[in-house]
């Protein structure tokens, strides 16, 4: 009977030995935070992929790359994430008054002391950080940069560009406009702003030609300078510059003002 009891005690003790508390060091914490943000990026990119398989695959590739850079795998990440989350949850419950100091001490004793010390050292960061919001902003910026195109060089910009109403409508509506929608919007654009073209060069000269629906033409001359994704334009005797977002995408020139979208121009 005594021998049998000893075997029962040993059998009960084995799971406790296997399920040892996860140890998260300072070095581990840096890897964990990198992967937590990478995971948030994956979630946002997949959510905003609208079923695009290529974009979903690209999001997953980003996660695999992050794992490779840390030397971890999915299981290592999950265990560290769970261990830190558990300690953090207990500390927050204590801070809010839902967990007494005595209960906190008893609960934290079940976690690895190194993990507890690591979480305590980064409590403020873990309390205020919002990976999801930061990831959303990063993906939003990436989408806007992609939509804006590649910043052009002066050589690429030189020449005449003519307003492309259909391409502009596609840029505004994401290519979802019907032929009837395009015709209606094209007519409205012609009535309100007419047709326009820009000639860049030679040098820093820019010439703007605008023709209204009645055939009247207005010509303006100014100077321009490029600075990354911005083109700064100064006309006549005025010392004041105004700027436009500028980029080349799919062989077309895109000019925009803030969040108002882009006007698209094709090379003449």
Secondary structure, 3 states (H helix, E strand, C coil): CHHHHHHHHHHHHHHHHHCCCCCCCHHHHHHHHHHHHHHHHHHHHHHCCCCCHHHHHHHHHHHHHHHHHHCCCHHHHHHHHHHHHHHHHHHHHHHHCCCCHHHHHHHHCCCCHHHHHHHHHCHHHHHHCCHHHHHHHHHHHHHHHHHHCECCCHHHHCEEEEECHHHHHHHHHCCCCCHHHHHHHHHHHHHHHCEEEEEECCCCEEEEEEECCCCCEEEEEEEEEEECCEEEEEECCCCCCEEEEEEEECCEEEEECCCCCEEEEEEC
